[in-house]
Amino acid sequence: MKTIRKNLLVALVAVASTWACMAQAQDFKIGIVNTDRILRDSNVAKTAQAKLESEFLKREKDLNEAINAFKGTAEKFERDAPTLSEAQRLAKQKQLVEQDRDLKRRQREFQEDLGARKNEENQMLFEKAGRAVKQVAETEKYDLVLQDAAYFNPKHDITEKVIKVLNASVGK
């Protein structure tokens, strides 16, 4: 296991030094893309977010109303429980447990559906962003484009160019 780590480390150092040497050459051009900015600032991402919000707004509102109604019913039960007969109290408790279970199921389904739709929208956004990165790289003759580096000199940041290409592609 140690030899594997050592060999991996040697290979990584070799790759890093090769990249460093190539980057020093005048004809080697590196670009860096910040995906967080693309997801936050591009019109494509904003459109996708608005689409998701409008798609799930009514369902979320209905779910919140049902939760508030359940809370009101539960509070009423707590107030009225001492005056109810044993059979009435047990029946109301059973009803509340069933309502609670149904609400939790609805919440879980809502979260799953929302998550699945977010993933679909993000996948489409990543595909569009990938095409935009490729277009910028080919147009401006970049030899290497990296995504989300731990540190980079801002002069290598091409995120704004990619966002402009993405924004231009809205509706296409």
C-alpha positions in Angstrom: 0.0 0.0 0.0 2.9 2.4 0.8 4.5 1.8 -2.6 1.2 2.6 -4.3 0.9 5.9 -2.4 4.5 6.7 -3.2 4.1 5.9 -6.9 0.9 7.9 -7.0 2.7 10.9 -5.3 5.6 10.7 -7.7 3.2 10.6 -10.7 1.2 13.6 -9.3 4.4 15.6 -8.8 5.5 14.7 -12.3 2.2 15.9 -13.8 2.2 19.1 -11.7 5.8 19.9 -12.7 4.9 19.2 -16.4 1.9 21.5 -16.2 4.1 24.2 -14.5 6.7 23.9 -17.3 4.0 24.0 -20.0 2.4 27.0 -18.3 5.6 28.9 -18.4 5.8 28.4 -22.2 4.4 31.5 -24.0 2.1 29.5 -26.2 0.4 27.5 -23.4 -2.9 29.1 -22.3 -4.7 28.1 -19.1 -8.2 29.1 -18.1 -10.1 28.5 -14.8 -13.9 28.3 -14.5 -15.8 28.9 -11.2 -18.9 26.7 -11.4 -20.5 28.3 -8.3 -20.5 31.7 -10.1 -22.1 30.1 -13.1 -24.8 28.5 -11.0 -25.4 31.8 -9.2 -24.9 34.5 -11.9 -25.9 33.1 -15.3 -29.3 33.8 -16.8 -29.7 30.1 -17.6 -29.3 29.3 -13.9 -31.7 32.1 -12.8 -34.2 30.9 -15.4 -34.0 27.3 -14.1 -34.4 28.5 -10.5 -37.5 30.6 -11.4 -38.9 27.6 -13.4 -38.5 25.3 -10.4 -40.0 27.9 -8.0 -43.1 28.4 -10.1 -43.5 24.6 -10.7 -43.4 23.8 -7.0 -44.8 27.0 -5.4 -48.5 25.8 -5.3 -47.6 22.4 -4.0 -45.4 23.9 -1.3 -48.1 26.4 -0.3 -50.7 23.6 -0.1 -48.3 21.5 2.0 -47.6 24.4 4.4 -51.3 25.1 4.8 -51.9 21.4 5.6 -49.1 21.5 8.2 -50.6 24.6 9.8 -54.0 23.0 9.8 -52.6 19.9 11.4 -50.9 22.0 14.1 -54.1 23.7 14.9 -56.0 20.4 15.1 -53.3 19.0 17.4 -53.4 22.1 19.7 -57.2 21.8 19.8 -56.9 18.2 20.7 -54.4 19.0 23.5 -56.9 21.6 25.0 -59.9 19.3 24.6 -58.3 16.0 25.6 -59.1 16.2 29.3 -62.8 16.6 28.6 -63.1 13.8 26.0 -64.2 10.3 26.8 -61.5 7.6 26.6 -62.9 6.3 23.3 -63.1 9.8 21.8 -59.6 10.6 22.9 -58.2 7.4 21.4 -60.1 7.9 18.1 -58.8 11.5 17.9 -55.2 10.4 18.7 -55.4 7.7 16.0 -56.7 10.3 13.5 -53.8 12.7 14.4 -51.2 9.9 14.0 -52.6 9.1 10.6 -52.6 12.8 9.6 -49.1 13.2 10.8 -47.9 10.1 8.9 -49.7 11.4 5.7 -48.1 14.9 6.1 -44.6 13.4 6.6 -45.2 11.2 3.5 -46.3 14.3 1.5 -43.3 16.3 2.7 -40.9 13.5 1.8 -42.5 13.1 -1.7 -42.3 16.9 -2.2 -38.6 16.9 -1.2 -37.8 13.9 -3.5 -39.7 15.4 -6.4 -38.1 18.8 -5.9 -34.6 17.2 -5.6 -35.2 15.2 -8.8 -36.3 18.3 -10.7 -33.3 20.3 -9.4 -31.0 17.5 -10.6 -32.6 17.6 -14.0 -32.3 21.3 -14.3 -28.7 21.2 -13.0 -27.8 18.5 -15.5 -29.1 20.6 -18.4 -27.3 23.7 -17.0 -24.0 21.7 -16.7 -24.4 20.5 -20.3 -24.9 24.0 -21.5 -22.1 25.3 -19.4 -19.8 22.6 -20.7 -20.6 23.6 -24.3 -20.0 27.3 -23.4 -16.6 26.4 -21.8 -15.7 24.5 -24.9 -16.8 27.3 -27.1 -14.7 29.9 -25.2 -11.7 27.5 -25.0 -11.8 26.9 -28.8 -12.5 30.5 -29.7 -9.7 31.9 -27.5 -7.4 29.0 -28.1 -7.0 27.8 -24.5 -4.9 24.7 -24.1 -6.3 23.7 -20.7 -9.4 24.8 -18.8 -9.7 23.7 -15.2 -12.8 23.8 -13.0 -12.9 25.1 -9.4 -9.2 25.2 -8.6 -8.2 25.7 -4.9 -6.2 28.8 -5.9 -5.5 30.5 -9.2 -4.4 33.9 -10.4 -7.5 35.9 -11.4 -6.0 36.6 -14.8 -6.8 33.0 -15.7 -10.4 33.2 -14.7 -12.7 32.8 -17.7 -15.9 32.4 -15.8 -17.3 35.8 -17.0 -16.7 34.9 -20.6 -18.4 31.6 -20.1 -21.4 33.3 -18.4 -21.6 35.7 -21.4 -21.7 32.8 -23.8 -24.4 31.0 -21.7 -26.5 34.2 -21.4 -26.3 34.6 -25.2 -27.6 31.0 -25.6 -30.7 31.6 -23.5 -33.7 30.6 -25.7 -31.6 28.6 -28.1 
